[in-house]
Amino acid sequence: MPTVEVLRAGVDWITATLPSDAHGIAEWRNRGIRHLEDIAKEGYVIKPRGMLGYYGVSAGNCFVGEREADSMVQFTGAHADRVFDRIYRSDAHISRIDLQVTVKTVEREHNVAKMAYKAATRDNNSLSPARRRKLYIIVGSDGGDTCYIGSPASDQRGRIYNKEVQSEDPEFTRCWRYETVHRNGHAVAVSQTVYARGREHSRVCATLCAAWFGKRGVDVNWFWSGILEPLPLVRTLPTDVETKLRWLDEQVKPTIRYLCGLGFRDTLLVKLFPSEETAGE
């Protein structure tokens, strides 16, 4: 099996609610808002948002809001991993938690999702018809294969996909992503386990993912190369600033070059940098 070069693991999604009469709810909600402010410092925009009957603020696909009965926080990606210990409470209802492991190997692997699907199918066939899980495989012509274990409506579901193809980011060259989604009672149990392990946060997430897929017939490779300490997750969603800069680079710059080539340089300067007299008209 290919040697693992880099291993990253952690919480990839957390949705939690707390009743309005819960002790310290204002401080709990404020901890979420302060993390949104930290996210904004990275280049995201904080803006008002409504979600599922809650009204609050969001930044970087993360949300903190309230309604009469309770308050809700939702964080995704590396933001969820960073904020988890700050917003977890034993009396909060964790309606969803996702764990993920990103595996970068020394040599590129091509058929991880296909092999996982075959292994999960063999395990599924050993079960009674009533206990069999929904299995799906999406094969991409570009190698972007994805294997799903479990129904979208299930309280537990797993996904294995080619992160390099999916993201088109050099950071994820030779990477495959393993994700597990847990809802309701399963989410509560997983959250308790992750929180209880404290400093071993990344390792426990990697271990839980390995156990989850292994129980469904899919052997994972991140512990086969000896002791490899999982690293925390890194941000992958572009910030609002990065998105705008990319738009300038990919869309605006070529247009400006094209118009300058046609002789409209002076017109562009007027449009982009109008004089005070023109701006006031």
C-alpha positions in Angstrom: 0.0 0.0 0.0 1.2 3.6 -0.7 3.0 5.3 2.2 1.0 8.0 3.9 2.9 11.4 3.7 0.5 13.7 5.4 -2.6 12.9 7.5 -5.1 15.6 8.6 -8.2 14.8 10.7 -10.8 16.7 12.7 -14.3 17.9 13.0 -15.6 19.0 9.6 -19.1 20.2 10.7 -20.9 21.0 13.9 -24.5 22.1 14.4 -25.6 22.7 18.0 -28.6 24.3 19.8 -29.2 25.4 23.4 -32.5 26.3 25.0 -33.1 30.0 25.7 -33.4 29.3 29.5 -30.0 27.4 29.6 -27.5 28.7 32.1 -24.9 31.0 30.4 -26.5 30.9 27.0 -25.6 34.5 26.2 -21.9 33.7 26.8 -22.2 30.5 24.7 -23.7 32.4 21.8 -21.1 35.2 22.2 -18.3 32.6 22.0 -19.7 31.6 18.6 -19.9 35.3 17.5 -16.3 36.0 18.6 -15.2 33.1 16.5 -17.1 34.6 13.5 -15.1 37.8 14.2 -11.9 35.7 14.0 -13.1 34.2 10.7 -13.7 37.8 9.4 -10.1 38.7 10.2 -9.1 36.0 7.7 -10.9 37.8 4.9 -14.5 36.7 5.1 -17.5 39.1 5.4 -19.8 39.1 8.4 -23.4 39.6 7.3 -27.0 39.2 8.7 -28.6 35.9 7.8 -31.7 33.8 8.5 -31.5 30.0 8.7 -34.1 27.4 9.7 -36.2 30.0 11.6 -33.1 31.5 13.4 -31.9 35.0 12.8 -28.3 36.0 13.3 -25.0 36.5 11.5 -22.8 34.4 9.3 -19.2 34.4 7.9 -17.4 31.8 5.9 -20.4 29.5 5.7 -20.7 29.5 9.5 -23.7 30.9 11.4 -24.7 32.0 14.9 -28.4 32.8 15.5 -31.3 32.7 17.8 -35.1 32.5 18.0 -37.5 32.6 20.9 -37.1 29.0 22.0 -33.3 28.5 21.6 -30.0 29.5 19.9 -28.1 27.7 17.2 -24.4 27.7 16.1 -23.2 26.0 12.9 -19.6 25.8 11.8 -18.1 24.0 8.9 -14.7 22.9 7.6 -11.6 23.9 9.6 -13.7 26.5 11.4 -15.7 23.7 13.0 -12.5 22.0 14.1 -11.1 25.1 15.7 -14.3 26.1 17.5 -15.5 22.7 18.7 -14.0 22.9 22.2 -15.3 26.4 22.6 -19.0 25.7 21.8 -19.4 22.1 23.0 -21.6 21.7 26.1 -22.9 18.5 27.5 -26.4 20.1 27.8 -26.4 21.3 24.1 -28.2 19.3 21.5 -25.7 18.3 18.8 -27.9 17.6 15.8 -25.0 17.0 13.4 -21.3 16.4 13.5 -19.1 15.4 10.6 -15.6 14.0 10.9 -13.1 13.9 8.2 -9.7 12.5 7.4 -7.6 13.7 4.5 -4.9 11.3 3.4 -1.9 12.4 1.2 0.2 9.5 0.0 3.7 9.5 -1.4 2.4 7.8 -4.6 -0.9 8.7 -6.3 -3.7 6.3 -5.7 -6.4 6.0 -8.4 -9.0 3.4 -7.4 -9.6 4.1 -3.7 -13.4 4.8 -4.1 -13.9 1.8 -6.4 -12.1 -0.5 -4.0 -14.1 0.9 -1.1 -17.3 0.3 -2.9 -16.4 -3.3 -3.7 -15.4 -3.9 -0.1 -18.6 -2.3 1.3 -20.6 -4.3 -1.1 -19.0 -7.6 0.1 -19.7 -6.6 3.7 -23.3 -5.6 2.8 -24.0 -8.9 1.2 -23.1 -10.7 4.4 -26.0 -8.9 6.2 -29.7 -9.8 6.2 -31.7 -7.9 3.5 -33.3 -5.8 6.3 -30.0 -4.6 7.6 -28.3 -3.8 4.3 -27.1 -0.3 3.7 -27.5 1.9 0.7 -24.3 2.0 -1.4 -23.5 4.4 -4.2 -20.5 4.9 -6.5 -20.1 7.9 -8.8 -17.3 7.3 -11.3 -15.8 10.4 -12.9 -13.9 10.4 -16.2 -11.3 12.6 -14.7 -10.7 10.2 -11.8 -13.0 12.1 -9.4 -14.7 9.0 -8.1 -16.9 9.1 -5.0 -18.2 6.2 -2.9 -21.2 6.8 -0.6 -22.1 4.4 2.3 -25.5 4.9 3.7 -28.6 6.8 2.6 -28.8 10.6 2.6 -31.7 10.3 5.0 -29.7 8.1 7.4 -28.4 9.3 10.8 -25.0 8.0 9.7 -23.4 8.2 6.3 -19.9 8.0 4.9 -18.2 9.4 1.8 -14.8 8.7 0.2 -13.7 10.8 -2.7 -10.7 12.1 -4.7 -9.9 15.5 -3.0 -7.3 16.4 -5.6 -9.8 16.2 -8.5 -12.7 17.7 -6.4 -10.8 20.8 -5.3 -8.3 21.4 -8.1 -6.0 22.8 -5.4 -2.3 21.9 -5.4 -2.5 21.6 -1.7 -4.5 18.4 -2.2 -2.3 16.7 -4.7 -2.4 12.9 -4.1 -5.1 13.3 -1.5 -8.2 11.3 -0.8 -10.9 12.4 1.7 -12.8 10.2 4.1 -15.9 11.8 5.7 -18.5 10.5 8.2 -21.8 12.3 8.9 -23.5 11.7 12.2 -26.9 13.1 13.2 -29.1 13.2 16.3 -28.3 10.5 18.9 -25.2 9.4 16.9 -24.0 13.0 16.8 -24.4 13.4 20.5 -22.3 10.3 21.2 -19.6 11.1 18.8 -19.3 14.7 20.1 -19.0 13.4 23.7 -16.2 11.1 22.6 -14.3 13.8 20.7 -14.6 16.3 23.5 -13.5 13.9 26.2 -10.2 13.2 24.5 -9.2 16.9 24.6 -5.7 17.3 23.2 -5.9 14.1 21.2 -8.6 15.8 19.1 -7.2 15.0 15.7 -6.2 11.4 16.6 -9.6 10.5 18.0 -11.3 11.8 14.9 -9.0 9.7 12.7 -9.6 6.7 14.9 -13.4 7.1 14.9 -13.4 7.5 11.1 -11.2 4.4 10.7 -13.5 2.4 13.0 -16.7 3.6 11.2 -15.5 2.6 7.7 -13.9 -0.6 9.1 -17.2 -1.7 10.6 -18.7 -1.4 7.1 -16.0 -3.5 5.4 -13.7 -0.7 4.2 -10.1 -0.9 5.5 -8.3 2.5 5.6 -4.6 3.1 5.1 -3.7 5.9 7.4 -2.5 3.8 10.3 -0.7 1.2 8.1 2.5 3.2 7.7 3.3 3.0 11.4 2.6 5.7 14.0 1.7 8.9 12.1 0.3 11.7 14.2 -2.7 13.4 12.5 -2.4 17.1 12.0 -5.3 19.6 12.5 -7.5 20.6 9.5 -6.6 23.5 7.3 -9.0 26.0 5.8 -10.0 25.1 2.2 -13.0 27.4 1.5 -11.7 30.6 -0.3 -12.3 33.8 1.7 -14.4 36.6 0.3 -11.3 38.6 -0.3 -9.6 35.7 -2.1 -12.6 35.1 -4.2 -12.7 38.8 -5.3 -9.0 38.7 -6.0 -9.4 35.6 -8.1 -12.2 37.3 -10.0 -10.0 40.3 -10.7 -7.2 38.0 -11.9 -9.3 35.7 -14.0 -12.1 38.0 -15.3 -11.2 41.6 -15.0 -7.5 41.5 -15.9 -8.0 39.8 -19.3 -10.8 42.2 -20.1 -8.7 45.2 -19.4 -5.8 43.8 -21.5 -8.3 43.1 -24.4 -9.7 46.7 -24.3 -6.3 48.3 -24.0 -5.2 46.3 -27.1 -8.2 47.8 -28.9 -7.1 51.3 -28.0 -9.5 52.0 -25.1 -6.8 52.6 -22.5 -7.9 56.3 -21.8 -11.5 55.3 -21.6 -10.7 52.6 -19.1 -8.8 55.1 -16.9 -11.8 57.5 -16.9 -14.1 54.6 -16.0 -11.9 53.2 -13.3 -10.4 56.4 -11.9 -12.9 59.2 -12.6 -11.8 62.7 -11.6 -13.5 64.5 -8.7 -15.4 66.7 -11.2 -16.7 63.7 -13.1 -17.5 61.7 -9.9 -19.7 64.6 -8.7 -21.8 64.9 -11.8 
